[in-house]
Amino acid sequence: MGYKIMCKSGYVLTDEAGQIRTDAVGRYYRRQPGPDWRILGLTTRHHAHQIITLAEAADGAWIGQGWIHDMDHGTHRTWSLPRGRRAVRVERT
């Protein structure tokens, strides 16, 4: 079981813990997951402080603008560009 994060231009598949299995968002952003690459959650705006978990989003929590936050090689990042990399909904798989 895991999650499918639907973005404006593709999707991301994760396991239950947010570990990325497939990144298929946009033509130029397809890549294989690394051992340290996982989704932390979403925020309603770029500078929002409360991260909405994937479970909360899948249960219907409001995700606003859908900014995706991840952890990659020990660095907390926010996906911002292109605009198509923002989440529109999260589903359980």
N, C-alpha and C positions, 0 to 999 in steps of 0.2 A: 504494500500500500504506500501511497505517496501523494504528490500533488502535481497538478498541471496548472502552471501560471500562464494564462492567456494574455498576451501583449497585443499592442496595436499592430505589430508586424511579425507575428509568430507565436512561439510558446517555449516554455522551459519545463522540463520534467524533473522532479526531485523525489527523493525517498522521504520517509516520514520525518527524518531529522533535518531535512533541507539540503542534503548532499545532492548536488546537481548530477543528473544522469544524462540529460540531453539539453543543449542550448541551441535552439533552432529559431532564434529571433533575428529576422532580417537576413539579407543576402550575404553580407560581409561579416557577420558575427557568429557563424557556426564554428564551434570548437569543441574539443573533447574535454570532459571534466577532469580536473586535477584532484589529487587526494585531499587537498586543503580547501577546496572551493565549495562553499555552501551558502544557501540563501538564509539570511537572518530574519527577514520579514519585509513588510511594506510600511510606508508612511503616507499620510494623506497629502502632505506638501513636502517640498525639498528640505526645508529646515525644521520640520516637525520633530519633536523629541521622543514621542511614544511610537515604538515599533509594533505594528500589528503582526502577530504570528501568522504563519500559513494556515494553521488550524482555525484561528479566529476568522481569517478571510474566507476560508472555505465554508465556514458556518454562517456567513452572511454579514460579517462586520463591514462597515463602510470603509473603503480604501481610498476615497478621494481621488487624487491625481495618480495614485498607484506607483509611487517611487519605490523601486526595488533596492533593498540593501543586501549586500553580500559580504562574506569574509573570504579573502583570497590571499594565501601566503602570509597570514597574520595581519592583513590590512583590511580595515572596515571601509567599504566603498559604497557609493550610491550610483546606480545606473542612471545616467541622465541623457546621453546623446547616443543615437538619434532619438527623437521624441517617441518613435515606435517601440522603444524598449521599456515603456511604462506599462504596468499591469492594468488590465481592465476587469479581470475576475480571476478567482482561484477555484479550482475544482479538485475534489478527491479522485484519485485513480485507483 
